[in-house]
């Protein structure tokens, strides 16, 4: 090879690009209209539809890449990205998120950022990516607070929890926090979010006669794993536990991911608690739920429940009675009146931790 050949510029593949073809129209007021002479081609419905199409065509092909902490490139394929985006979409829908409850992203470009954004698009949830300097270079976070005030996010994603910890602490009240790494208190792990199984929200009226249609069969789940690896079906367990404790229990949230046993945050029926305790109708709510007869009654009915269900995925070990009602502003209850498991556990993380203290505190009922 000659020196001239060696130093020649690298060849470029010719692009399939049409030559310019425009028309110009000038109006008397000085307005200039420039139009393309080529008709607009067929457009895809949206970015997520292109992702799904490519995932079906070539699932193993590289979609996007990023450099890891060691400087080496790592990639995610179209197929894996689509699966994880679907899991994010299901997780957002399970939390009652919709067009009025945005996802805010504090991080820069990353694979996880893309998966979160695509999942939100699939679920019809607005995505609000925020300029990184608002979180990392500001001393008072005034611009970040302004953006949060405008968008009112239900969930905030930051890939590096420790890096964005101060920003999250400044603006994250009431929103569920999702991080890839770091030790932000009460944060949901990105890996857990994309690993959440998707349950059927409907079933056939008659499996042998599908033409009869479908019926609603529970919400998309917020299931989680215990530390033993056992999956807990929160929707079914919550309904069964509330039914077992009726009328003393109005609602409950099932806890908690990676814990050794199931516990519950319970919203009691104060009138029923007064009756069980044998107290007057004007007795204080604190006196009613702290009465030994109330604890004894709940132990009894939940012990019967545990005996009837058997396995660790349905046995309730501890409960805590909460007087504070679910917070709408804190997203603990959805527009349809459902308990938002994740938001409740996140907002009341300090109470959840008390459920797993040894020995159990006085305000925790051991079944």
N, C-alpha and C positions, 0 to 999 in steps of 0.2 A: 504493500500500500504506500503510495506516495505521500509526501508531506501535505500536498494540496488536498488529496482525498481525505487524509486524516483530520485536517483542520476545517473541512467543509461543514457548513451548518447541517444539523440533523434534519432529515426530510420530515415534512409534515403531511399527514393524511388530508387530502382535500375534503372540505366540508360540503355537505349537501345543502347548499344555500343558494337561493335564487338571487339574481341581481336586483338592485333597488328599482322599484316601480311605484311612483307616487303621483298623486294629483294635488295641485295647490289651488285654493280658492281664496281670494282676498275680498274682504268686505269694505264698504266705504268708511266704516268707523275704525279701520285699521286692523280688525281681527283677521287672522290668517288661519284657514283650515287646511290641514295636511292630512291626506287620506292615502292608505295603501291601495295599490291597484290589484292586490291579490285578495281573494275572498278568505275569510277566517276559516281555518280548518276545524275539524271536529274536536271538541274539548272534552276532557274528562270531568266528571262531576265534582271531583275534589282530590286533594292530595292523598287522603286515606284510601280512595278508590284505586289510585295508581299503585299505592303500596300493596293492596290486596291482589291486584292484577299481577304485579311483579313477583309477589310471594308465591302465587300459583304457578307462574311460568318458570321461575328459576329460584327456588327457596334457598339454595346454598350460595348463590352469588352474593358477593359483598355489597352491602347497602351503604354503610358509613363506617368510618374508623376514627380512632383517637389514639394518642400516645398515652401509655400507662405511666405509672410512677417511675419505672425503670427506663423510660424513653423509648421502649419498643412499641410498635404499632399493634393495636388490637382492633378487631373488626366484629361487626354483627351482620349476619345475612338477612336478606329480605324476609325469609320465612320466620326466623327467630324474632325479628323486630315486629312482625305482624302479630305473632302469638303473644308477645309481651305487651304490645299496645292493646290487644283485645283484653288481656288481664287487667290492665290499668283502667280501661273503659268500664269493665264490670265492677271493679272496686269503687270507682267514682259513682256509678249508678246505685250500688249498694248503700252508699252513704247519702243517698238522696240528692246528689248534685245534679244540676241542670243548667239551663242557659242563664239563670240568675245567680249562680254560685260559682264564680270563676276559680281557676287554678292559677296561682301566681308562681313564676319561676324566677329565682334570684341568681341562678348560676349562669355561667357562660356556656358555649357550645360543648356538648358531650353526647355520648350515646344515650345515657339515661335521660338527659334533657329531651332528646328527640323522641324517645319512647313515651315519656310522660305527655309531651305535647300531642303526639299522634293519638295516644289513648284518649286524651281529653276531646280531641276533634271527633273521634268515633262516638263518644258519649254525648256529643252536643254541648260540651262544657267549654266556655270561653277560656283562652289561654292568655295570660298577661306576662310576657317575659320582660323583666326589668333590667335596665342598664346596670352592669356589674359595679361600676364606681359608686352608684347610689348606696350600695351595701358595704363596700370595702374601703372607700376613700372618704366617706363622709364622717364627720365627728358627731353630728346631731341627728342624722338620718331624716332631715326635714323633707327632702325630695321623696325619699322612700315612703315616709308617713303620708305624704300627699297622694302618692299613687295608690297606696293601700286604702286611703279614705275614699278615693274615687271608685276603685274596683271592688272593695269589700270581699276579698277572697275567702273561700271556704277552706282551701288547702294551699299550703306554701311548700314548694319543692326547692331544696338546696342540695346540690350533690355532696359538698363537703360541709358537714354540720359544724365542725369546729371553726372552719374559716368564716362561715356566715353566722356564727353563734350570736354575736352582738347585735347584728341586724335583726335576726329572728327574735331575740329577746325584746327588741325595741318595738316590733310591729306585729308579733305573732299571736297575741292574745286572742283566743277564740277560734283560731284556725288550726286545722290539723297540720302538723309538720311532717314532711317526708324527707329523709336524707339517705344518701348512699353510705357515707362514713361519718364518724364523729360520735359525740356523746351528748346530744341535745336531749334534755329531759323530756320524756313522754313522746319522743318522735317515733314515727312509723318507719320501719326499714324499707327501702326501695325494693330489696330482694324479696321481702315478705309480701309487698304489694303486688309484684308481678307474679308471685307464686300462688296467689289466692285462687282456689279452685272455683270454677263457674258451675253453679247448680241450675237445674231447669226451673224456670219461673212458671211453667205450665206443664200440664200432662194431658194425655188423651182421655176423653170421657170414657171411652171403651177401647182398649188396645186392639181388640179384634175388629173394631169398626171405626177406623180413623176418620171416616167421612162425617162422624158426629161432632168432630171438632175438638177444641182444647178448653180446659178450665184452668183458672189460676191456681197455682200450687206453691205459693210462698214467694217471697222476694228473692232477688239475687242475693246470695249469701255473703255474710261477713265471717265465714268460718275461719278457725285458726287451729294451730297445732299446740298441744301440751308439750312439755319438755320430753315426754316419753315418745313423741312422734304421733300420738293419737289425734285424729281430727275431731273437732267439736263442731257440731251443726248448731250454730247459735240460734237460728230462727226457730227451729223445732224445739230445742231445749227451753228457750225463753217462754214460748207459748205453754209448754207442758208444766213448767215450774209455776208460772203465774196461775194457771188453772188449778194446780194442786194447793196453792196457798190462798185462793179466793175465799172470802172477800178481803182478807187482810193485806194482800199485795195487789197494787194497781198495775205496776209495770216493773221491769228489771232490765239490767244490762249484764251480759255474761262476760266473765273475765277468766283468764287472760293469756295472751300469747306467751309460749315458752315457760309457763308456770307448771308446777307439779300436779296441781289439781284445779278443778273448776270452783270459782267463787262468783258471787253475784252482788251487784249494787242494786238495792231494792228500794222502790218508791212505795211506801206504805199507805194504806187507807186509814187515815187518822180516826175517823168515826168507828171503823171496825176495830181498831187497836184499843180505843177506849172501852168498847163493849167487851172484848176479850179480857182486858185487864180489870174489868168491873169498876171503872172510874166514871165520874160524872161527865156529862156532856161538855162541860166547860173546862175540863182538865186540860192542861197544856199539852201540845204535841210532844214536847220533850219527855214529859212524865209518861205519856202513853206508850211511846216506842221503847222506853227504857224499862218498862215494867217486866218483872220476871215471868209473868204469865204469858206475855206476848212472845218472849224468846222461847219459852217452853212449847207453846203452840206451834211455832214455826219449826222448831226442831222435830216435833212429832210428825207434822205433815210432810216435811222434806225427807225424813227418815223413811216414811212409807213410799215416797216417790223414788228414793234411791234403791230401796229393796225391789221395787217393781221393774226398774230399768236395767239394773245390773252393772254394765261396763263403766269404765272411767270416763268415757266420752259423754256420759249423761248423769253421772253422780255429782251432786252439789255438796261441797265440803264446808263452805263458809258463806255467810252473807253479812252485809252491812245495810242498816236501814237509814235512808237519806231523807232529811226533811227539806232540803233545798230542792225546789221543783226543777225540771229540765229547762235549760236556758235556750230560748229561741235564738238570741243573739250569739250564743256560744255554739249554735248548730247541733245541740244535743237532741233536738227533735226535728223531724222533717216536716215539710209542708203538709204531708198527708197524715201527720200525727204519729209516725213510727219513731221508735227510739233509734237514734243514730249511735250504734255501738262504739265505733271508733272515736267519734267526737266526745262521747261521754267518758270513755276510758282515758282519753288524752287530757280533757279538761279537769278531770278528777283523779289524775295520776297519783297524787299524794294519798287519796283514799284507797285506791286500788292497792298500793303498796302495803297499806295497813292490813289488808286481807291476808297477806302472806307473811306477816311478822310472827315469829315464834318467841315466847308463847303468844297466843292471840290476845290482842287488846280487849279491854272491857266492852267496847262498842261493836265488837265483831262476834257474831253468833256462830259457834261451831256446831255443825250438825252431827 
